[in-house]
Every structure is written in structure tokens, then in C-alpha cells.
Amino acid sequence: MIPDLFMLVLAAATCASAFPALERRTVQQLDQAAFEEAHPRDNGATRAFSSTQIKTSNGQCLFVDKLSGDFRANLTPVQVVACDNSDGQKWDIITKGAHNDRAGNMLVVSTLTQACLNFDPRRAAGNQVLLFSCGGRADGEGLVADSQLFPFAGGSGPLSLAPGGAAGTCLTVKGKVLDQAGCDKGDANQSFTFGTGGVAAPESTLSAVSALSTPTPAPALTPPTTPSITTEVEGPAQNTLTPSPTPSPTPEVSVPATGNAPTSAIAVSRAGLVLNTQAAAEANVRDDTASRAFSSASVKSADGQCLFIDPTAGDFRENLIPVQLKACDGSAGEKFDIITKGKHIDVADSMLVVSTVTQGCLNFDPRRAAGDQVILFSCGGRADGEGLVTDSQLFGFKGDSSTQLAPNSGKGATCLVPSGNVLGSAACDGSQGQLFTIA
């Protein structure tokens, strides 16, 4: 009897391990302003279906719980449940619009949240199929992302969901969630149908499937003005305000010591308006195992100014902070760690430049607007802190205290340089003016 019971338990455990666990990030409520900014409805879009169910081969429905993701209904897992025509089971199929400029492709958009079905292979296995802001930017400022486009030739199916930019990958049902697997036409778990409750558009609005191309770069905003301390209620979002072209001179900012919550809310310039200390802590975790060539060092330009960051000049989790240049005074915002090996760096002869105040990484993003391409961002390149390694944060480094800041993503052609009172970019020319000293 005991062996039989043991085998039964073992079989159940084996079965359970075959399916990804539903990784819930349940929030008590959404930050309504952040939610609306991240997921505006595209009223000008062409919809092949509106408020339709998406059914699996065994008659279940794809479902989203808007409180199972983060505070703005991003990172929401797609569940597979019995159909009941609830709001969380309704989807729009968009064939043309602000976030879809590819003929023969569709966006699968939650009617409830207006977030897009998204495949991200950089995430942990079992947690790669999620809803995310359409266009691929957490703040809703993105345009078109291959990870959210699926080939579509019209009709209600059955059809597969094969995300762009991931050849040979199809979405599939695994247990009670939507996951990914290698495409297999014979696998019923990879077959979906647009079903009851939806309104189909005329077939004339649908185009044949075409080849996918490189996504249109997402725009971004310019550096923010310097905020002040306030006692507003806490509320997050990301990069939704329209700031001034360059930061104004920055006053000293009192930064709470690590692990200590501030006694009053701290205003931030960009999205969210107020610092969310929990989100900031999750997004910017100190890598205590890392190898540091320099700790709490100043990084000085050729004319003797120091790189400086104001933790309140970014968004609610201390991302998107512009990197300023100012007279050196030894303040905390001037201090950086130079990391040569760790969780977010696995490339020899490279370094991360990490703020000791925020633990954010110096980052170069050419997709952003001119004048706002050099920022601090979560190390690893994901706003939520779950990224691993990204070339946009790695800079060539031979161990010397004098070095260029040439992001690996620029292939040696792009260098970070002073541009007024902020750090900008230019073509590398080997001049002394493009050298920085770590001291």
C-alpha cells in the first residue's frame, strides 16, 4: 500500500513539473493613472475581431486577470480556463494601427486591459508569454514590436500563434497557462480559434501573410527637469511626462539610506510622479557577488567635470535617469562602481558603470530621442530588474583609470561624450576629449 501511495505522489509531482507554474504578481489594485498611460486604446485601429473569445482545441478560453500582473497591468500571465464570456476572456484582433504596421500580421489585444499578447524569450522558462504594453515599452510609448506580432491571413481559425522574430516558436497550452514550444502542426495544444462573442470585420480588410521585418524603433522623451520633494500619494508608471530638453541645475537631493523607507513621498520627474520604493528596490538590486575594479569612484570628463545622477530625475523606480555633468563636489550622486564580472556582465574586457546610489547601470539606447539616449536603467536591460546581460550597458575596459565610454552595442563606432550639461553620444574619434577618468 505504501509503495503504491509513493508512486501515486511521484506521478503527480512529475505531472505538475511538466507545466509552468502560474507566476502571480497579484496587486491589490492598479495605479489607475499609470494603467491608462501604459494601455491607451487604439481607437483608429482596424480590428478583424472585437471582444472575441480565443478558444483552445479542447474548448477552453484564454483569460487575463488584470490584477495578476504589476500595478499597471503589465507582465500579466495568460491563463487557460473554462469559457464564461467574462471581460477577462475578450480579445481584439488588430490588423492595422499604431502598433501594427505590418500587412498580414495581427496584434492580440486584451479588451479588458488593452495590453498586447507578448513573447519574451529573455524571461525565465514558463514565464515568457505575458501581456505587455502594446509597442513593447512598459510606459506605453512604444510603436511596433515583433514580439507582439503574429502572422494572420484572416478567418477565425483554427490557427497557430507564432510570434514574430522567434522563428520556429509557437504559443501553446501548458496546463493552465499559455506558454511556448517549438512549432508542431500536429500538436492540438498549439491550435486556437476566435470564437463566440466576437464581432468579425469584413474579409476585405484582411491581408495575406507577409514576411516580418525589423521593428520600428520606439521613440522616447527628453531629459526631465529637476523635481522637488513633496508629500503626494505614491503612484507608479514609466516615462510618460514631457520634460524639458535638458536638465536644469540640480540641487542636492536627500536620498534615503538603503533599506530605509522615506518618511514622506518623494516626487520624480518622469512617469509615476512619486517614487515607488518597493518597485525601485526590485528594479535595481545591488549585485553583492560582483567583482568591482573601483567602488564609489568619480567618473570625470576631460574638462574635469563629474558624471552625476539625481535619483528623482527619472521614473517611479529610478529608471530613465539622465546622466548629468557638473562640478565635482564628492556628493553621493557622483559615485559609481565599476563592475567587471557579475550577474549582469559576462563579457571579458568590459565593465558596467553602476550608480552607488540607485544601483542602476549606465545605458545607451539609440532608439530614444536625441539628447535622451544616455540614461541610468536597471542593470540587465529590463525595467523590472529581471534582465541578465545587455550590450547597451557594457563598455570596453582594460583596467586603466582613463578610458572611453564606448558601449559594446555601438561596435566601437559610438562613444559617450559631454553634450552641454548632460552625457550624450558621438562617433568615436580617439581624441582626448572623449576620455573619462575614474578616480
HELIX and SHEET records of a PDB file:
HELIX    1   1 ILE A    2  SER A   17  1                                  16    
HELIX    2   2 GLN A   32  ALA A   38  1                                   7    
HELIX    3   3 ASP A   87  GLN A   89  5                                   3    
HELIX    4   4 ASP A  146  GLN A  148  5                                   3    
HELIX    5   5 ALA A  188  GLN A  190  5                                   3    
HELIX    6   6 GLU A  203  THR A  205  5                                   3    
HELIX    7   7 THR A  277  ALA A  283  1                                   7    
HELIX    8   8 PRO A  311  ALA A  313  5                                   3    
HELIX    9   9 ALA A  332  GLU A  334  5                                   3    
HELIX   10  10 ASP A  391  GLN A  393  5                                   3    
HELIX   11  11 ASN A  408  GLY A  410  5                                   3    
HELIX   12  12 GLN A  432  GLN A  434  5                                   3    
SHEET    1   A 5 PHE A 150  PRO A 151  0                                        
SHEET    2   A 5 ASN A 105  SER A 110 -1                                        
SHEET    3   A 5 TRP A  91  LYS A  96 -1                                        
SHEET    4   A 5 THR A  46  THR A  52 -1                                        
SHEET    5   A 5 VAL A 199  ALA A 200 -1                                        
SHEET    1   B 2 ILE A  54  THR A  56  0                                        
SHEET    2   B 2 PHE A 192  PHE A 194 -1                                        
SHEET    1   C 2 CYS A  61  PHE A  63  0                                        
SHEET    2   C 2 GLN A  79  VAL A  81 -1                                        
SHEET    1   D 3 THR A  76  PRO A  77  0                                        
SHEET    2   D 3 VAL A 129  PHE A 132 -1                                        
SHEET    3   D 3 CYS A 116  PHE A 119 -1                                        
SHEET    1   E 2 THR A 169  LYS A 174  0                                        
SHEET    2   E 2 VAL A 177  GLY A 182 -1                                        
SHEET    1   F 4 SER A 291  ALA A 297  0                                        
SHEET    2   F 4 PHE A 336  LYS A 341 -1                                        
SHEET    3   F 4 SER A 350  SER A 355 -1                                        
SHEET    4   F 4 PHE A 395  GLY A 396 -1                                        
SHEET    1   G 3 VAL A 299  LYS A 300  0                                        
SHEET    2   G 3 LEU A 435  ILE A 438 -1                                        
SHEET    3   G 3 SER A 402  GLN A 404 -1                                        
SHEET    1   H 2 CYS A 306  PHE A 308  0                                        
SHEET    2   H 2 GLN A 324  LYS A 326 -1                                        
SHEET    1   I 3 ILE A 321  PRO A 322  0                                        
SHEET    2   I 3 VAL A 374  PHE A 377 -1                                        
SHEET    3   I 3 CYS A 361  PHE A 364 -1                                        
SHEET    1   J 2 THR A 414  SER A 419  0                                        
SHEET    2   J 2 VAL A 422  ALA A 427 -1                                        
END                                                                             
